[in-house]
Amino acid sequence: MEKKNTALFGKENFLWMAIGGLVIITGILLMSGGKSTDPNIFSDQEVYSVRRITIAPLLIIAGFIIEVYAIMRKPKTT
């Protein structure tokens, strides 16, 4: 008698979800910060850096794309 795989997600799906979550968290961490030591001085170099406006949002979007892939991926049947 064959046992059917009734699990919604397989082991690889969860692995891809974890990778996507780590990419999203990395993007959020890269976006955080920008605090100045003196609250009266505004440093646009820190706030509007390439890391905060370009790299971090791209990482977050890539993380969400990985999450969609992980959810839509069909688990392998044995």
C-alpha positions as CSV (number, residue, x, y, z in Angstrom):
1,M,0.0,0.0,0.0
2,E,1.4,3.3,-1.1
3,K,1.5,6.2,1.3
4,K,0.6,9.5,-0.3
5,N,2.5,12.7,0.7
6,T,-0.2,14.8,2.3
7,A,2.1,17.5,3.7
8,L,1.5,20.9,2.3
9,F,5.1,21.9,2.4
10,G,8.2,19.7,2.1
11,K,11.6,20.0,3.8
12,E,13.0,22.1,0.9
13,N,10.0,24.5,1.1
14,F,10.8,25.2,4.7
15,L,14.5,25.7,3.8
16,W,13.6,28.2,1.1
17,M,11.2,30.0,3.5
18,A,14.0,30.3,6.1
19,I,16.4,31.6,3.4
20,G,13.8,34.2,2.3
21,G,13.2,35.2,5.9
22,L,16.9,35.7,6.5
23,V,17.2,37.9,3.3
24,I,14.3,40.0,4.5
25,I,15.8,40.4,8.0
26,T,19.2,41.3,6.4
27,G,17.5,44.0,4.3
28,I,15.7,45.4,7.4
29,L,18.9,45.5,9.4
30,L,20.7,47.3,6.5
31,M,17.9,49.9,6.4
32,S,18.0,50.6,10.1
33,G,20.3,53.1,11.8
34,G,21.2,56.6,10.8
35,K,21.1,58.0,14.3
36,S,23.3,61.0,14.8
37,T,25.3,61.6,18.0
38,D,24.1,65.2,18.0
39,P,20.3,65.5,17.6
40,N,20.6,69.1,16.3
41,I,22.7,68.0,13.2
42,F,21.0,66.3,10.3
43,S,23.5,64.1,8.3
44,D,22.0,63.4,4.9
45,Q,25.0,61.3,4.0
46,E,23.9,58.7,6.7
47,V,20.2,58.8,6.1
48,Y,20.2,58.8,2.2
49,S,23.1,56.4,1.7
50,V,23.1,53.9,-1.2
51,R,22.9,51.1,1.4
52,R,19.6,52.4,2.9
53,I,17.8,53.5,-0.2
54,T,18.9,51.0,-2.8
55,I,20.5,47.8,-1.4
56,A,18.2,47.3,1.6
57,P,14.9,47.6,-0.3
58,L,16.2,45.4,-3.1
59,L,17.1,42.7,-0.5
60,I,13.7,42.9,1.0
61,I,12.0,42.6,-2.3
62,A,14.3,39.6,-3.2
63,G,13.4,38.0,0.1
64,F,9.7,38.3,-0.6
65,I,10.2,36.8,-4.1
66,I,12.1,33.9,-2.4
67,E,9.1,33.5,0.0
68,V,6.6,33.3,-2.9
69,Y,8.8,30.8,-4.6
70,A,9.0,28.7,-1.4
71,I,5.2,28.7,-1.0
72,M,4.4,28.0,-4.7
73,R,7.1,25.3,-5.1
74,K,5.5,21.8,-5.3
75,P,7.1,19.4,-2.8
76,K,8.8,16.4,-4.2
77,T,6.9,13.1,-3.9
78,T,8.8,9.9,-3.0
